[in-house]
Amino acid sequence: MGSGPALAFLLLFSATLSSICDGGKVLVYPIDGSHWLNMKILVEALHSRGHNITVLRSSTSWYVSEFSPYYTSITIMQEQAQNLESQDFMTSFLKESIEIRRNRGTLWGFVDFYRNLFNMMGENQKVVAKLVVSIFENTTLIKELKETKYDLFLTDPAFPGGVLLAHHLQLPLVFNVRWLFNGEAHFAIAPSPLSYVPQLFTDNSDKMNFYQRIDNIIHHSILVYMYYFVSNPPYQAVCDHYFGPDVSVMSLIQGADLWLMRVDFIFEFPRPSMPNVVYIGGFQCKPSKPLSSDLEEFVQSSGEHGVVVMTLGTLLSDLGPEISEIIASAFANLPQKVVWRHVGKRPSTLGNNTMLVEWLPQNNILGHHKTKVFVTHGGTNGIYEAIYHGVPVLGIPLIFDQYDNMVRLKSRGVAEIVEVTTLAVESLTSALKNILDPERPYKQNMLKLSQLHHDKPMKPKDSAVFWMEFVMRHKGAAHLRTESYKLPWYAYHSLDVMAAFLAFGVLVMTFVWVSCRCIMRCFTRTKKITSKSKKE
């Protein structure tokens, strides 16, 4: 009888050892901030499958912990941190972006927007490129990384330091991706017709009129300029020095084995894709857990009216006193209770129905049955949690991709957008009441969207893990990767073929024209001779 538990323990221990022995070695090069929150979920999922994880982190890292039960870290010394890792910088950048957005309809506002973006992106790319050089020059570290013989390199290519390191180590490469250093990731790997695929910062849907298509092409051209003259030069200098002039960071990005794309077509507009793109939108979502006693008591006190939840993320919570007073006044006009993650001075117009918190369990409160509306800046993580739990959204987009995200939700009939630069108590109150109105379809549309999101053969996180292990088992996924990126641009667009056809057509037309002229000359000459003979 006593041998039963011992036998069970031995079997469990053997299974654990087998899992560990079968596990692969994964090297992770993350991006800090909210991007790490996504990457951490994949790291924990791989760890739970018995894989050994090593995370390369900067000494200036804000989010990526040096010590973790899920991974071993290697800290790279870095003198200068990225601006995006600084709370002070992001607060300043937000204020400047709001001021620029006030003039967005003017030519100067348009120029100022991209000038501000180019300055921020250019400085951050230089910092990342410098960090990569310090890694390459650390021969001891590089030797250690090569001798470890990793099975997989996992990185976020928004800042492509990891892409360069993966190429240097010659490892199978997997992306946890939505953005690249030149815009939305699909534009680098998949056909992207600008007639119906909206570019970043256009605020367009996939239904564009003639003028919106012109606007789409203009924004696309500017982002192409940003790639060649702002984002790419620091990395191209690294490529030229270490890999040779024939290698570019974009070719390395396009040569990745697998793209784990942090969206799906429940949220994103339909568009062409590629076989090595796996859509894992909402992979961070999970069932909600019970709220703390004080928060649960406040939520329950809302009665039949329910609760409005507002949070603008970690780095963008401080909108300044003027905008905060407007938001507080609008909330005070509602019969609902409000839970607001607020940073800064307490608004004087705050109503008795509003609870200010420095932090809130976003997923758990969105999953509460009394939550009626989610007020957000439009970050991808929060949007997918709202979809997962079926909560309509009121968007106050601020910077980067947030307005484009909200345009996608609005096109699905599950959200409204209020412009932060023209925010007023009346317009904000009206927008909230519209979404809360049970006669309007916001809630029903979001529940339908939530059903579509849940109706999948495999959970997004499980799909991500399967495909990463697939790459490990097969030492890459070259059979899924198009070789089109190796073509020169003129061959990719078949311009050389069209030029050959055009030249052939011109040649045929020239031949016909010359032949006709010769025939006409001969005919004219013959006619003249005949006429002369008759006269004689």
Buried (B, 14 or more C-beta within 10 A) or exposed (E): EEEEEEEEEEEEEEEEEEEEEEBBBBBBBBBBBBBBBBBBBBBBBBBEBBBBBBBBBBEBBBBBEEEBEBBEBBBBEBEEBBBBBBBEBBBEBBEBBBEBBEBBEEEEBBEBBBEBBBEBBBBBBBBBBBBBBBBBEBEEBBEEBEEEEBBBBBBBBBBBBBBBBBBBBEBBBBBBBBBBBBBBBBBBBBEBEBEBBBBBBBBBBBEBEEEBBEBBBEBBEBBBBBBEEBBBBBBBEBBEEBBEEEBBBBBBBBBBBBBBBBBBEBBBBEBEBBEBBBBBBBBBBBEBEEBEEEBBEBBEEBEEBBBBBBBBBBBBBBBEEEBBBBBBBBBBBBEBBBBBBBBBEEBEBBBEBBBBBEEBBBBBBBBBEBBBBBBBBBBBBBBBBBBBBBBBBBBBBBBBBBBBBBBBBBEBBBBBBBBBEEBEBEBBBBBBBBBBEEEBBBBBBBBBBBEBBBEBEEBBBBBBBEBBBBBBEEEBBEEBBBEEBEEEEEEEEEEEEEEEEEEEEEEEEEEEEEEEEEEEEEEEEEEEEEEEEEEE
